């Protein structure tokens, strides 16, 4: 007996179609062959899976990802930083920097002491340092507290000393040695100028001698005048006694006057050689 594939009704072996639904009847032989074929395919597929797992024929996704060669990133040499070119300094600018460094360093390493180590001593030292660095300079003596219009060609009014350095032929800059800085204030360009420390010392010696001779001359005059007043108050006998002293005092005045004149002439000659700028 056969079985209908569609409705499941039993049919004769000779009947190829079902009387109920007219579908093709199911042949046992065909059914047995089909089952055998399907089982064979399943067996072969399962065998393939087993063999593949044993011998690694089936690729594993996870292992495949790990084993996939990764391309190395292309390495590039780190580029060097390109610095913008620095503007080259002129010789004048370089010399100005040297002047600033010199006066600042000197100030930081020296102590101002009035009447012992003061402005003129410090100015002479800085002048010498600048000379060693090839920068011309002059020493200026003046009075920064005076109004520029009131400054006269007079050493007596001076109470301070500083440096005028020349970084180039274009002009000078002031170096305040007692403060450690460079100044462009116009008041620093009024005073009496000396080319070197020796010229300053020589002039100061002449001026000091002039002051001393003046004071000595003035003292002798004062002393003689007092003697004259006292002489005129005395009687004739006492005047005779004082006469010799009057002569000595008068001679001293005349001698001191000559010494003072010599000092004054030397000072006037020295003043003619000075270089005031005002």
Backbone torsions as a table, in degrees:
resi	resn	phi	psi	omega
1	UNK	NA	144.5	175.8
2	UNK	-107.4	163.4	179.5
3	UNK	-119.9	135.2	-179.7
4	UNK	-68.9	132.4	179.3
5	UNK	-68.3	-24.6	-171.9
6	UNK	-93.7	-52.2	-174.6
7	UNK	-110.4	-8.9	176.1
8	UNK	81.8	10.6	180.0
9	UNK	-76.4	143.2	179.6
10	UNK	-74.4	139.6	178.5
11	UNK	-133.2	163.9	177.8
12	UNK	-70.9	158.8	-179.2
13	UNK	-64.6	-29.1	-177.6
14	UNK	-81.6	-15.7	-179.3
15	UNK	-84.8	125.7	-179.0
16	UNK	-91.0	-16.3	-177.0
17	UNK	-129.0	148.9	180.0
18	UNK	-78.2	134.8	180.0
19	UNK	-71.5	-25.1	-177.5
20	UNK	-76.8	-56.0	-172.9
21	UNK	-112.1	0.3	179.0
22	UNK	62.7	15.6	176.0
23	UNK	-82.1	161.2	-178.3
24	UNK	-69.2	132.9	-177.5
25	UNK	-72.5	153.2	-178.6
26	UNK	-89.1	119.3	-177.0
27	UNK	-89.2	130.1	-178.5
28	UNK	-61.8	-38.5	179.0
29	UNK	-62.6	-44.1	179.6
30	UNK	-64.1	-37.7	-179.3
31	UNK	-65.4	-42.7	179.1
32	UNK	-63.9	-42.4	179.1
33	UNK	-64.5	-40.8	-177.5
34	UNK	-67.5	-43.1	178.2
35	UNK	-62.0	-40.5	-179.9
36	UNK	-63.9	-39.4	-178.7
37	UNK	-67.9	-41.6	-179.3
38	UNK	-67.0	-42.1	178.6
39	UNK	-61.5	-37.6	178.7
40	UNK	-63.5	-44.2	179.1
41	UNK	-62.5	-42.1	179.8
42	UNK	-63.3	-41.7	179.4
43	UNK	-62.0	-45.7	179.2
44	UNK	-62.3	-39.9	-177.6
45	UNK	-67.3	-43.5	179.0
46	UNK	-65.6	-39.2	178.3
47	UNK	-62.8	-39.2	179.3
48	UNK	-63.2	-41.3	-179.9
49	UNK	-63.5	-43.9	-178.1
50	UNK	-64.1	-48.3	-179.4
51	UNK	-61.9	-39.8	-178.5
52	UNK	-65.2	-40.4	179.5
53	UNK	-65.5	-37.8	-178.9
54	UNK	-67.2	-45.6	-174.4
55	UNK	-98.2	6.5	175.4
56	UNK	71.0	31.7	-179.5
57	UNK	-80.6	-22.8	179.5
58	UNK	-91.0	122.7	-178.1
59	UNK	-70.3	134.6	175.5
60	UNK	-92.7	128.7	-174.4
61	UNK	-61.4	-41.1	-177.6
62	UNK	-67.9	-46.9	178.8
63	UNK	-64.4	-35.0	-179.0
64	UNK	-62.7	-38.0	180.0
65	UNK	-68.3	-37.3	-179.2
66	UNK	-72.2	-35.5	-175.0
67	UNK	-85.7	-10.0	179.7
68	UNK	-66.5	121.2	-178.8
69	UNK	-61.3	131.1	179.3
70	UNK	-95.6	129.6	179.6
71	UNK	-70.9	130.1	178.0
72	UNK	-72.1	138.2	178.2
73	UNK	-64.9	144.6	179.3
74	UNK	-67.9	123.1	-179.3
75	UNK	-88.1	136.4	177.7
76	UNK	-117.9	142.0	177.0
77	UNK	-68.7	131.6	-178.6
78	UNK	-62.0	123.0	-177.7
79	UNK	-69.2	142.9	178.4
80	UNK	-74.2	144.9	178.6
81	UNK	-71.2	128.8	179.7
82	UNK	-95.1	113.4	-179.7
83	UNK	-87.1	141.1	177.8
84	UNK	-67.2	137.2	-179.2
85	UNK	-62.4	132.2	178.7
86	UNK	-80.1	138.3	179.3
87	UNK	-64.6	132.8	-179.8
88	UNK	-72.4	137.5	-179.5
89	UNK	-82.6	145.9	174.2
90	UNK	-76.9	165.1	179.2
91	UNK	-63.5	-34.0	178.2
92	UNK	-63.7	-43.7	179.5
93	UNK	-65.2	-39.5	177.5
94	UNK	-63.1	-41.1	-179.5
95	UNK	-67.6	-35.8	177.2
96	UNK	-63.3	-41.9	178.0
97	UNK	-62.0	-40.5	178.0
98	UNK	-61.9	-43.7	179.4
99	UNK	-61.1	-43.2	179.7
100	UNK	-62.5	-43.0	-179.0
101	UNK	-67.7	-40.4	-177.4
102	UNK	-63.3	-51.6	-175.0
103	UNK	-68.9	-33.6	178.7
104	UNK	-69.9	-45.7	179.9
105	UNK	-64.5	-40.3	179.5
106	UNK	-62.6	-44.5	-179.6
107	UNK	-61.9	-39.1	-178.2
108	UNK	-70.1	-17.7	-175.1
109	UNK	-116.0	7.9	179.4
110	UNK	-136.7	147.3	-176.8
111	UNK	-113.0	130.0	177.1
112	UNK	-76.2	129.8	177.1
113	UNK	-135.2	115.3	-175.8
114	UNK	-59.2	131.5	178.0
115	UNK	65.4	2.7	177.9
116	UNK	-120.6	-52.6	176.4
117	UNK	-144.9	84.3	-172.0
118	UNK	-112.5	-156.7	-167.6
119	UNK	-60.6	-40.5	-177.5
120	UNK	-68.9	-35.9	176.0
121	UNK	-65.0	-42.6	-178.7
122	UNK	-68.1	-38.5	178.9
123	UNK	-64.2	-39.4	179.2
124	UNK	-66.0	-37.9	178.1
125	UNK	-64.5	-46.5	-179.2
126	UNK	-65.4	-37.3	176.0
127	UNK	-57.1	-44.2	-178.9
128	UNK	-65.6	-39.7	179.1
129	UNK	-64.0	-42.4	179.8
130	UNK	-64.3	-37.8	178.1
131	UNK	-62.1	-38.5	179.7
132	UNK	-66.8	-20.6	179.3
133	UNK	-100.5	7.4	175.0
134	UNK	78.9	19.9	179.9
135	UNK	-109.1	116.8	179.0
136	UNK	-63.7	149.5	-179.5
137	UNK	-157.2	161.4	175.4
138	UNK	-132.8	155.1	175.6
139	UNK	-99.4	131.0	-179.8
140	UNK	-117.2	134.3	176.6
141	UNK	-115.5	128.9	-177.8
142	UNK	-165.5	-157.9	-179.5
143	UNK	-140.6	105.6	-176.7
144	UNK	-73.4	-13.2	-177.9
145	UNK	-84.9	-14.8	-179.7
146	UNK	-83.5	151.4	172.0
147	UNK	-68.6	141.8	-176.1
148	UNK	-56.9	-34.0	-178.8
149	UNK	-73.6	-20.6	-177.9
150	UNK	-90.7	-8.4	-177.5
151	UNK	-73.8	123.6	178.3
152	UNK	-113.2	168.2	180.0
153	UNK	-77.3	73.6	-172.9
154	UNK	-143.8	115.8	-179.5
155	UNK	-67.5	-26.0	-176.9
156	UNK	-64.1	-31.2	-179.2
157	UNK	-80.5	-9.5	-177.1
158	UNK	-76.8	139.4	178.7
159	UNK	-139.4	12.7	-176.3
160	UNK	-153.9	158.9	178.8
161	UNK	-140.0	145.5	179.2
162	UNK	-153.0	-172.8	-175.0
163	UNK	-119.6	140.3	166.3
164	UNK	-113.3	113.2	-179.7
165	UNK	-100.7	154.8	-177.3
166	UNK	-121.8	91.2	177.5
167	UNK	-64.0	-24.4	178.8
168	UNK	-157.6	-179.0	179.7
169	UNK	-76.4	-5.1	-177.1
170	UNK	-76.1	-16.6	-179.7
171	UNK	149.6	178.8	-175.6
172	UNK	-112.2	167.6	175.1
173	UNK	-130.6	148.1	-177.8
174	UNK	-89.6	137.3	176.1
175	UNK	-115.4	115.0	178.4
176	UNK	-88.3	99.2	-172.7
177	UNK	-69.7	-29.5	-179.8
178	UNK	-82.9	-4.6	178.7
179	UNK	-121.9	-17.7	177.1
180	UNK	77.7	33.6	-178.4
181	UNK	-143.0	164.8	176.4
182	UNK	-100.0	138.9	-178.8
183	UNK	-131.0	146.2	175.7
184	UNK	-113.9	14.2	179.8
185	UNK	-66.5	134.5	-176.3
186	UNK	-64.6	-24.1	-177.9
187	UNK	-64.2	-21.7	178.3
188	UNK	-74.8	-8.4	-177.3
189	UNK	-103.4	18.8	174.6
190	UNK	-119.1	126.7	-179.7
191	UNK	157.4	-160.2	178.9
192	UNK	-111.4	129.4	-169.8
193	UNK	-105.7	138.6	178.7
194	UNK	-127.0	136.1	-176.8
195	UNK	-71.5	-29.5	-177.8
196	UNK	-156.2	168.1	-179.0
197	UNK	-60.2	-34.9	-179.2
198	UNK	-63.8	-40.8	178.5
199	UNK	-63.4	-39.1	176.9
200	UNK	-65.0	-45.4	-179.0
201	UNK	-64.7	-40.7	179.5
202	UNK	-63.3	-44.4	-179.1
203	UNK	-67.0	-41.5	-179.7
204	UNK	-62.4	-36.2	177.9
205	UNK	-65.5	-43.4	179.0
206	UNK	-64.3	-43.3	-179.1
207	UNK	-66.2	-42.1	178.8
208	UNK	-63.3	-40.6	177.6
209	UNK	-63.9	-39.1	177.9
210	UNK	-62.0	-44.7	179.4
211	UNK	-63.4	-43.2	179.6
212	UNK	-63.4	-44.2	-179.8
213	UNK	-66.4	-35.0	177.2
214	UNK	-65.4	-45.5	179.9
215	UNK	-63.7	-40.5	178.6
216	UNK	-65.4	-42.3	179.0
217	UNK	-64.0	-44.2	-179.9
218	UNK	-65.3	-37.8	178.1
219	UNK	-65.0	-40.8	178.9
220	UNK	-64.9	-36.6	177.9
221	UNK	-66.7	-44.4	179.7
222	UNK	-61.5	-42.4	179.9
223	UNK	-64.4	-44.7	179.7
224	UNK	-63.7	-41.9	-179.9
225	UNK	-63.7	-36.9	177.1
226	UNK	-65.6	-38.6	177.1
227	UNK	-64.1	-39.1	179.2
228	UNK	-63.2	-44.3	178.7
229	UNK	-61.6	-44.3	179.6
230	UNK	-67.8	-37.5	179.0
231	UNK	-61.8	-42.7	-177.5
232	UNK	-69.8	-18.3	179.8
233	UNK	-87.2	-10.9	-174.0
234	UNK	-93.0	163.9	175.6
235	UNK	-80.2	175.7	-175.6
236	UNK	-60.5	-39.6	-179.5
237	UNK	-62.8	-45.5	-178.2
238	UNK	-68.7	-35.2	178.9
239	UNK	-63.6	-38.2	177.1
240	UNK	-62.8	-37.6	179.4
241	UNK	-67.6	-34.4	-177.2
242	UNK	-88.0	-9.8	-172.2
243	UNK	-59.5	-44.2	-178.0
244	UNK	-63.5	-39.6	177.8
245	UNK	-64.8	-34.6	177.7
246	UNK	-64.8	-39.4	-179.6
247	UNK	-65.6	-42.6	179.4
248	UNK	-62.3	-43.9	-179.0
249	UNK	-64.5	-39.1	179.9
250	UNK	-68.0	-40.3	177.8
251	UNK	-62.8	-37.4	178.5
252	UNK	-64.9	-38.5	177.9
253	UNK	-63.4	-43.0	-179.5
254	UNK	-65.4	-38.9	178.6
255	UNK	-66.4	-45.7	179.9
256	UNK	-64.8	-32.1	178.0
257	UNK	-65.6	-42.5	178.7
258	UNK	-64.6	-41.9	179.0
259	UNK	-64.9	-38.2	178.1
260	UNK	-67.0	-39.7	178.8
261	UNK	-62.3	-40.5	178.4
262	UNK	-62.2	-44.4	179.6
263	UNK	-64.6	-38.8	179.5
264	UNK	-65.8	-40.8	178.6
265	UNK	-63.7	-41.6	178.8
266	UNK	-63.3	-39.6	179.8
267	UNK	-67.5	-41.6	178.8
268	UNK	-62.7	-38.6	177.5
269	UNK	-65.8	-41.1	178.3
270	UNK	-65.9	-36.9	179.4
271	UNK	-64.4	-32.9	179.3
272	UNK	-66.2	-25.4	-178.4
273	UNK	-92.6	-5.4	179.9
274	UNK	-76.3	164.1	-178.6
275	UNK	-123.9	77.8	178.1
276	UNK	-72.5	148.7	177.9
277	UNK	-131.9	111.3	179.7
278	UNK	-154.6	NA	NA
